[in-house]
Every structure is written in structure tokens, then in C-alpha cells.
Amino acid sequence: MKKSSLLIVALLAFALSAVAQNNVPKPKNPKIDYWEEAWGTSQQLMFTIETDWSGNPVADDCTVEALFTGGDYTILDADKVTYSIYTDDDQLFVFTPEEFPQDFTEPTTELPYGFEGMCCDGTTLYFENRNAITATADPFFTWRIGIQVHYTVDGVRNSSDIIYLEVFPQMHPATEVTSTSFVADWSSEPNCMQHAGFVGYDLYVTNKATQETTVIADIPALTHVSEWGNNEPLPGRTYLLEGLTPGATYEYYVVSKHHWGEPTVDIPSNVQEVTLPLTDGHGYEAGDVNHDGVVSIKDVTDLVDSLLSGDNGICSQCADVNESGDVTIADVTTLIDRLLGSN
């Protein structure tokens, strides 16, 4: 068979597969109701596979309006509904017979709807003696856990989105960076409940050169209005750090604090790093007059050319290296001294 014929067959097979999948209803996205970790030994994920008033699992065409008005929606065959658990960066969780000997005889990544056993009771998964907190050795997740619902008919599958709960703080890169400030950001999407027992965050910021550490304690969580109209806490927020040293490099991370009937449990995030510019304006370092991202001898020649020709095609803010308020030959001297001192 010629290559062109093989390609046509492959495209037809792909098209037929897509058509078959489109004919299989897509399950409504699940909800994560809660995550709880008790004393570092018992973790529980409480979730909801969306159903109608009669307890039937439904497709994504089921809306609140349809339920209240008796409108049309698709009821799924419960025997064809399964679900999977994911951690961190879409990592599929495997239930093993070694860890759950009373539930499984072989490694399993999907559970049937309503499955009950030592690991589950239909709406809650129990991860007994699993290290989840990031401070422990070999945690099975470090910041989020999620669930996805599948619906399979005659070997053809359609799946919901993966819905995540960001359990532990995940620090993102700094935003709104100036020479003396930046925004630390560990905010989360408004799609889930806050982790159990939350009492506040402590933010740690360290100047790498001086090793001076500042701690901002007891930062509350952000909240959002849920679909039921009440305020729900989110597992993250942002915080503006000000009065910092221009040009300095800072390491920073946040600790989430929780009470579970024991002394406060501290859960640290990952560590981020940011280097502040020496001057504000375009976010470029003072002396980088041509904005190529580095301060070099090319900036010296461009600055000299600009002074001799009167051309204003350079960044005057970055050219004012000595911060006198004017761009003069003194800035050339200061820039040369800085370059020589860095070698």
C-alpha cells in the first residue's frame, strides 16, 4: 500500500475515532469538597461526582437551570462511569495491591463510580500513612491533587476536565518588580475549598548577599464568592514587599499554617528567587542604555556616541548611571568604573 493510501486510512481512522468520542456524553466536571490531613498520618480527599436530584451521574449538559425547571439533560449509566486521581503536574496516581491489599489485586489507575473499600467510601478517598506534606521525605504530592471522571461506551471514552485542589502553597515567579519592591504571588484559581485547619501564612524573604531574613507573619487567605453566594477561602494570595535594596537578589517562600487538633503544622512552599533592577522605569539595569539585557562596553560606546551627537535614541533613565538627574560624561566614567570593578 502506498504511503498516500496509508495516510488516508490513518486520517479516516482518526476522524471515525473523533466522531465516536463526540457521540459519547462528556461527564460533568467533578467537584472537590475538601482535603484533610490529620496529624500527618491520614489524608482524605472528599469529592463529588455530579448527579441529579435522583443521584444519577450526569453529562456536562446538565445545568442548575435544567434541574430546577425539569429541562432536558443526559443521565449517564453509572456502571460506565469511572474516575482517576492526579497529583501535581498531571501525574496519574496508581492504587497498588501493596498499599491497598484489601482493595486491589493489581495496579489500578481508575476506580468505578461508587467504589467502596478500605481506600474509599464512594465520595472520599483515604490515603493512610502517605507522606503529603512537602517537608516529609518522598511525598506523593507537593502542592495539588485532582480528580477526573471518565465515561466509556463500547470501548470509546469521553472524560471531564481534571479538577484540582491546590492543597499546599505553590509560589509563583515575582510580579510587578521594581528596584525596591515586588509582589510575591502564591494565588490560586477560585475553584476549590481551602485546605483544612488553615490559620494563616508566614512569608519569608531573604537578601542573599546579607542573609538578612524578614518574616511577615499571619497573612490571611484570599476569599471568593462561591456559586452558593457564601465567601470561600482560597489556598493562596499575593503580597507586596516594599523597602527592598535596589540590585539585590532575594529568595522567598511562604509557609501555610494549620491546626488539626495538634500544635500548628507548618507547610512550606517551593522557594523562588528575584533580582531587583538598580533603577526603575523599564526594568533594565542602570547602564544598560541600549536595552540588550546586559551592561557591557557596547553601552559605553553607545552612551559616548549619544553625548557627542546629541542623539536621544538611548534610555536616558538607564544612562543616568550616577543618578545625578542628568546624563553627562560623568555617567560614562561611572559606567566604565563599574565595568572594570566587575571584572
Protein Blocks (a to p, Z undefined) as FASTA:
>chain_A
ZZklmmmmmmmmmmmmmmmmmmpccddddddfbdcdehhlaccddddddddfkopacdfk
bcfklmmnopacddddfklgccdddehjhpacdddfklmmmlpcbdcfbdcehiacfkbg
hjaccdehiafbfkbghiabfkbccddddddeehiacddddddddfbacddddehiafkb
ccddfbdcdfbccdehiabdcdddddfklopacddehiacdddddfkopacddebddddd
ehiaehiacdddddddddehiacdddddddddddddfbghjopaehilnonopacfklmm
mmmmmmmnopakbcfklmmmnonopacfklmmmmmmmmmmmZZ
